């Protein structure tokens, strides 16, 4: 399984709704609203990097209120 952290910037006041919507998406392990330069941090996993990419582009980025995402795949050294 490939893991990634997805850092999300939302429109003002949209973080709680974005967090709730993303939490219901299959492949999302956890989503939390945070403070700082990003508004939501998501832990997601999928069988391949391509599957994770599809999860981000086809599902997460389509959630209303998202302004920008940054996907950080986990590297096991």
N, C-alpha and C positions, 0 to 999 in steps of 0.2 A: 504494500500500500504506500502511495506517495502522499506526504503531508505538505501543507502549505499554510502560511499565515497570510491573510488578506487584510491590508490596511485600507480603510475606506474613509473618504471625506464626503460629508453630506451637506445638503442645503441647511441653512440655519433652522434649528428646531426640529429637524427630521430624524435625528439619531435614534430616538426610541422606536419610532415606527419602522425604520430600516432594520434595526436590530431584531425586532419581532418578526418581520417578514422573512429575513434571511435565516433565522433560526428554524423555520419550517421547511427549508430546502434540503432535499436528500443530498448527503455528502458533506453537509455542514455539521461539524462536531460540536462547535460552540461559537456563539456570537455574543459580544459584550460591548456596551457603550463605554467609551473612555474619554478622558480629557487630553488635551494637547493638540498637536498638528493634525491628528486623525480623530475621527469621531466614533468609529466602530472598528473593532478588531475581530476577525473571524478565523477560526481554525477549521480547515477543511481537509478532506482526504479523498483520494480516488485511486483506481487501479493503475493508472498511468498519468504521465505529465499531460498528455493530450486530453484525457478525461477531466483533469483539473482545469485545464484551459477552457474546455467547453462549459464546465460548471460556472466559471467566472464570467465568460462572455455571454453565454446563452441564458443564464439564470440570475446570477447575482447582479450584474451590471444593468439588468432590466428592471430592478426594483426602483420604484419611484422615489426620488429624493437623493439618489446617489450622484455625486459630482465627479469623483475620481476614485480609482482603485489602484493599489500596488500589491502585486502578488509576490510573496517571498517563499519559494520552495524550501523545505527543510533538507539539509545536507547532513548525512551521517558520515562522520570521519573516522 
